[in-house]
Amino acid sequence: MNFLRGVMGGQSAGPQHTEAETIQKLCDRVASSTLLDDRRNAVRALKSLSKKYRLEVGIQAMEHLIHVLQTDRSDSEIIAYALDTLYNIISNDEEEEVEENSTKQSEDLGSQFTEIFIKQPENVTLLLSLLEEFDFHVRWPGVRLLTSLLKQLGPPVQQIILVSPMGVSRLMDLLADSREIIRNDGVLLLQALTRGNGAIQKIVAFENAFERLLDIITEEGNSDGGIVVEDCLILLQNLLKNNNSNQNFFKEGSYIQRMKPWFEVGDENSGWSAQKVTNLHLMLQLVRVLVSPTNPPGATSSCQKAMFQCGLLQQLCTILMATGIPADILTETINTVSEVIRGCQVNQDYFASVNAPSNPPRPAIVVLLMSMVNERQPFVLRCAVLYCFQCFLYKNQKGQGEIVATLLPSTIDATGNSVSAGQLLCGGLFSTDSLSNWCAAVALAHALQGNATQKEQLLRVQLATSIGNPPVSLLQQCTNILSQGSKIQTRVGLLMLLCTWLSNCPIAVTHFLHNSANVPFLTGQIAENLGEEEQLVQGLCALLLGISIYFNDNSLENYMKEKLKQLIEKRIGKENFIEKLGFISKHELYSRASQKPQPNFPSPEYMIFDHEFTKLVKELEGVITKAIYKSSEEDKKEEEVKKTLEQHDNIVTHYKNMIREQDLQLEELKQQVSTLKCQNEQLQTAVTQQASQIQQHKDQYNLLKVQLGKDNHHQGSHGDGAQVNGIQPEEISRLREEVEELKSQQGLLQSQLAEKDSLIENLKSSQVSAGNEQASAAASSRDSEQVVELKQELTALKSQLNSQSLEMTRLQAENRELLQRAEALAKSAPVEGESENVATAKTTDVEGRLSALLQETKELKNEIKALSEEKTAIKMQLDSSNSTIAILQMEKDKLDIEVTDSKKEQDDLLVLLADQDQKILSLKSKLKILGHPVEEEDESGDQDDDDDETDDGDKDQDI
């Protein structure tokens, strides 16, 4: 410390000169000293001087401090001093200037030092590398310094960080730091980093920023949290505002669902802290960022649906109807609900069903309209309610009809117990408060926007002006108030309502012109030379008169298009009329209102134009100008062209509907074809399984034959024969079960065949009705290919059926041969006592069963013959299947069903043959019990056996 004392010892003599010399000596010490302790002490001394002598330290020491950061990274203490010193030089946060000039000079000084620092991009890269150090005394000053650099010169520093390898990722690690002060300052750093840079915003978002920030907000207590929650919400707004990619990522990541707990408020809503109000205000603004009308319509719509599905809209409506909510939060909540429901039918329907917690319950729309037409309510709240009503009716014809219906005579509550939305609008329209007049007129105009049906329905509305006088129409009452010379705001609102009402509605134009006083009033207003304040009213009167000309259907003889144009030329002059019409778009408040849908005005006197009305003016101004200058002949030609275009449009619409219907029919047929193909594949699989079962039965049959041969060479005892005879019933029952199972399968296949037949008939009828000129050559080629494939499948199935028929013939021949042998064995067997009688009875029973089986075999042959005839018919039908797709599919299905039936019947025959073979074995076993030898190749013995069996039968009869 001796050098520091020597350096600082002479500060009393000449302050400016002494400090400059001291700083110079300290800088020399930092640059030239070889001892780390000396350099550390010098940097610490520079840090202490940097706040008071910012300019001198910045000019002389910045280069040395940067060098320290590069060379002394092993010592965290000197690095911390250097970073703090640079922060004091660059940052303006510590300055407490009183005079404006001093403050401005301080800001300029910070930006100049920042420019010097980032002139070498390596300095920023070096600072990013220092942020990887976990040491608190290095990391925290580094975060503060980089934040200050971004605040001073954001775009160039952002660009350096963007091109730096892993630059943004290093900064994202700050959010995961366990030390809250570093994490919180990291949030501030990311705020400055993401401000106005879409590329960095995307990188930060895909580095899992949403997850981390939402976790921090939850940990801090959501809206009850402190300033950290506010900083996180501001960062989320930076990431999402005007960034469609991040908005989509936020929605797809299901982060909208995590916003719902933010808006859970209790019953006790009094005494909110200022921080909670700020946090909830930012949360509502974040919701509005996701559903802003300036976003792409698809993105906004998907976010609106997600907010309804997760219950966020319901939560916002709960806040809307709650008591004790601060006024600014209530206003922002109304604006948020407005944009969540704007243009989304599902959300609009839900909002229409929300009721206020009153007795009796009232719709939320009615409660809000009561606030809008109440002149004692705050101006911003009334604007928010108007915006909410506009958003509820935006692209919502159902809602428009419900609002207009509350004005019609048939739906008005005669008891007067409840007030409707229509009654509130009429009350506001004719009240003494000009702001209520304007708001009610604009709200009613939105109920008619783009809905010709409701414009015609509103003509039915009748108003009772005073007792004893007949009621007048709403249209007439509006024109009466106009003629009475009310306030400019009231007249502007009524003129906007009338222009919206009459546009694209010839019937309303006819009703308006039917009152003989309306046209003279408009022409008188336009023709007068009034002051600048009245020019806007003149322009709106010109627009209304132009609408009455352009949408005139010439149903009134005195007010036809041509006569009205002649009146304008005579009373006003065409050029003067067009000039007055141009006053609207040239007004200073017109362009402001045309920018955003939300009615955001600093004070009531600025509340002149509505956003949707500016669109209408832009649409009609040009066509009205052309209509004024057109002659009657051009009007007739234009009308003819319009009629021709309408006819053409009707024809095109008709054909479009036909094509749409045919496309639907084709899609249905394609689906049916695909379904039938799947069923065909399933049936083919069933055929394959049946074939495998046939093969298994063949193997069993061959195995039984081998066992029979072995038994013929074996001379068993009586007890052994009795044991074999004991096994025989189990085998017979098993075979019977298999026969029953196969019969059930046969019934199932027959039911499937009936279903296929009905489906084929349906396909025939649908295909005949759907046939038209759109059958293409490609479809024909596909049909022919399918026919060829079906023919090939038919040939294969026929060959398979022939081979199975040969196999059946062979099995029947073997069956007959075995029967002959069994009869021969029965004849040659001796008859002794009761055992012979039992054997004879069993033999007779077996013969009866065999005859029954033979009868069933004959029936099956007849069925096979019938199937063959049906196959021939199917082949004939397949030859003609090239005509339509449905016929082709029908024949294919029939063929598959018949093949399946033939497979099943062959299975039945094999089962019957196996059963017969089992019974032959039973007879041979009985012969062995009787002691008669059985030899398979002894033909003469077989014949003797036949004779013996006959004799045995005679003896049994005698007995």
Beta strands, then each sheet from edge to edge (+ up, - down):
strand 1: 355-356
strand 2: 362-363
strand 3: 462-463
strand 4: 472-473
sheet 1: 1+ 2-
sheet 2: 3+ 4-
end
